[in-house]
Amino acid sequence: MNFKSMPSTRLLASLFLISFLCFFSHFAQAQEEEPAAFVVADDYNLWFVNTEKEAAIFANMAYVRKMPSTKSALVDSIPMGTPIKFLDNAGYNPMQLRGMYLPWYKIAYKINNQQKTGYIWIGLVSLDKKVDPSTGNTFLYGIAWHNNEEYYDWVEAKVFDKNQQLIAKAGFANYRGEQSYATSELTESKNLKDSKLIYNVIFSGEACGIPTTTFGFAWDGTNLNALPKISSVSDAGVYYYSEELEFPKKYKKGNQLIIKKIEEGEVIDDTKEELEYKIKKSEERYSWDGKKYHLIP
């Protein structure tokens, strides 16, 4: 641009336009580099994010952004099973997706042995994960979507080998209500036929009257085979309900019987210093064929 040949008014206008564009560029860059410009998410969510927690990508593919927004620059597309680490406890810029209103978090991850960072919408991440030290297989679960009309989460449990390749998955509906905590556990096979491990997916609450629900799966090395669901709940110490699964014992190795033991207790007189309960016990019996359980009438 030849400034000398321009009239003074046009020159001033051009200089003003250039200055404005430079200012806007720096302003936009600052906005892109400053997460505090976004809304901080104060609402508690099931993911219970903290910098000590390890997780992995639950969705088939997850977009990592430079900033916590779908309008921000795309950093990576990382596949299901990729391990991640949270870098900050704070969540930003909640948004609605898959029926869930959830924030973004800053994460670290590796792609081609290169350490990278960015922001991810937490609904794409596993709620919890466990690793089987004997095989290196990773067991994790997450919420695929939420049905806001019937108010249930469609949950999927998945198993990955040590190369992060999906081996198996199983889905189920959880009518969560006020449940606010999610965890999981790997236990021994309890002598169940054709089972190597039991993987339990657990949803619970932190107050009276909120049930703890456990969805169990017998892992046979290829498939996650569902076990009978169990739940328990207590109400201020004056009432409780509990279910527990009893699996085949070593001395009954040939008897593939699963017993759901049910106990219900209600306080007889809550004015007494030492509470007495009226207790009812019952049970349900299931046969196990190595793949499925069958209720015995």
N, C-alpha and C positions, 0 to 999 in steps of 0.2 A: 504494500500500500504506500503511495507517494503522498505524504502528509503536506509537503510544501505546496503542491498544486491545488489543494482543497481550500475552499472558503473557510473562514474562521469558525462560522457556526457549524458547518459540517464536521470540521476537525474536532470541535468540542464535543459534538454528539458522538463521534466515533470513539474518542477517548473515553467518554462516559460509558459507552456500551462495552468496550474492552474491559474497563475497570469492573463494571457490574458482572460480566461473565467470569472474570477471575475470582471475584468475591464469592459468586454463587458456586463456582467449582470448589473453592476451599471450604465453603459452608457445607456443601453436599458431602464432601470427603469427611469433614468432621462429624456430620450426622452418621455416616456409615461406620465410623470408628468409635462411636460413643454409645454403648448399650443403654446408658442411663437415660437416653432420650426416649426409650420405650417404657411402656407400662410395666411396673414390677408386679409379679403375681404373688399375692399374699395367701390365696386359698390353698388349703392342704389338698394333696391328691395322693392316690394310691401308690405312686412311684417312690415316695419318701426319699427324694434325691438328697444325697450328701456326698462329699468328696471322698469318703471311704468306700462307698458302694461301687461295685463293679457290675456292669450290665452288658448287654449285647443288642444288636439290631434285631428286632422282632419281625418287622414288616419285610415283604419280599425285596424291597429296595427303599432306601431312605436318602432324602436330599439333605445335605449339610450346607448351610448358608453362612456367609460372612458375618451377617448380623441376624438377630432373631425376628425375621420377617420373610414372607414369601416373595417380597419385592426386592430383597437383598440379593447380591451376587451369589451364584451357585459355586460352592467350593468343590464338592464331590457328590457322587452318587455311590453310596456304599451298600453292599449286599447284606442280605439276611445272615445272621450269625456272627457278624463282625464285632469283636469285643470293643467296648468303649469305656472311658473313664470320665467321670464328671469333674469339671474344673472349678465349679462354683455352685454353692447351695441355692442361689437365687434363680427364680424363673422369670421370664420376660414375655410380654406381649401375648397374652392368651388368645387363642383363636379356636373356632369351631371347625372340627373335621371328624368324619366318621361317627357323628353323633356325640362327640366328646369335646368339652371346652377345656383346653389344656395349654400350658405355656411352653416356651422354648428354654433350653438349657445349653450352656457351653460345655463342649466335650473335647476329649483328646482321643485319637485313634491312629492306627497305622495302616497305610496303603503302600504296598510294594516296599515294606520295611522303612518307610518314611513316616516320621511322626508328624501329625497334622492336627489342627484344631478348627473348630467352627461351632455353629449353633444348630440344634436339631429340635424339632417338635417332639415332645416327650411321648406322645401316643405311638410313635414308631419304635419305641424301645421296650425291651422286656421288663416285666415287673420284678422278676427275680431270676437267678440262674444258679445252677449247681453243676459241678464237674465231677465225673466219676474218675478217681485217680487211677483205677486199674486199666481203663481203656482210653482215657482222654476225651470221652464223649461229654458234650455239654447238654444239660437239660434246662430248658427255660420255658417261660410262658408269658403271654401278654394278652391284651384286649384287641381283637381284630376290629370290632365296632360295637356301638351301643345302640340299643333299640329304645328310643325315648317314648314310644307309645306304651310298650309293655314293661318298660324299665328293667331290662336285663342286659348284661354284657355278654357278647359272644367271645368266649375265651378259647385260646388255642395253646396247647402244650406242644413243644417241638424238641427233637433230639438231633444234634449235629455231631459228626465225627470230629477227630482232631484236626482235620483239614477244612473245617467249617462247612462241610457238605451236609445238607439236610438228609437225615435217615428216615425219620417218621414224624407224624404229627397227629393230634387228636383234638377235636373241638367239643365244647359243651356250653350251655347257657348257665350263667350265674345271676340269680336275682339278688343283687347286692344290697339294696336298701341303704342302711347307714354304715355298712362295713367300710372301714377306713384303713385297713392294714393288709398287706399281701406278702406272703413268704412261701417257701417251698422246702422240701427235704427229700433226700435220698436215703433209703433204708435197705436192709437185707431183704431177700426174697420171701422170708417167712415160710419156706418149704412149699411155696405154691408151684404147681406143675408148670414146667417150661418157662419159669421166670428167673431172671437174673437179679433184678432189683425192683423195688417199689418206689415210684416217684409220686409224692404227695404235693398237690397244689392247694394252698390254704388261704382263705379269706376270713378276716376277723374284724372285730370292733374293739373300741377302748372304753366302752361304757356298758352298764347293765342293760339287759334286754336286747343286745345286739348279738346275733348268733355267730359262732365260728363254724365255717363250712369247709370240709376237706373233700377234694376230688382226688381219688387215688388211681394210679395206673400201675399195672404189672408190666415191667419191661422184659421182653423175651429176646432182645438183641436185634429185633427187626421192627416190632410193633409196640405201641403203647395200648395195652388192653385195659379197658375201664373196670374198676372195682366198685362195689356199692358205695354210694355217697354217704357221708356221716356228718352230723352237726351236733352242736351243743350250745346251750344258752343258760344264763343265770340272771335272776332279777332281784337285786338288792338283798341277796341272801335268804329270801323267803320262798323262793322257788328256783328249781333248776331242772334241766333236761339234758341228758347226755347220751351219745351213741358211741360205741367203740367196736372195732372189728377184731375178732379173735381168729387167727389163722391156724392152719394145720401145725400140730406140734411134731417134733422129731420122732417121737414114739408112735405117731399116727401118720407116718409118711405116706401111706397108701390111701389115707382118707382125705380126699380133697374137699374139705368142708370149711366154709367161711361162716362164722356166726356173728351177727350184729347184735351186741348186747345193749339193751335200752334201759335206762334208769331215769325215773322221774320222781322228784322229791318236792313236797310242799310242807311248809311249816304248820304245825298243828296249833300252836299258841305263841304268837310273836311277843307276848308280854313277859315271857319267862326269860331269865338271864341266859340260861343255856337252852338254845333252840332245839326242839324235837321235830323231826320230820316224819311225815307219812310218805313212805317210799313204795313205789310200784316198779316192778322189774318185769321185763319181757325180752323176747329175742326173735330175730328172724334168721333163718338158715338158708344158705345158698350153696349149691354145688359148683365146682370150678372145673372146667374141661381143658384148661390151658390157654384159652382164648377169651371165654366169656363166663360170666356168672349167671346162675339160673336159680330163681327163688323156688324153694321147696315148700309146697303147700302144707 
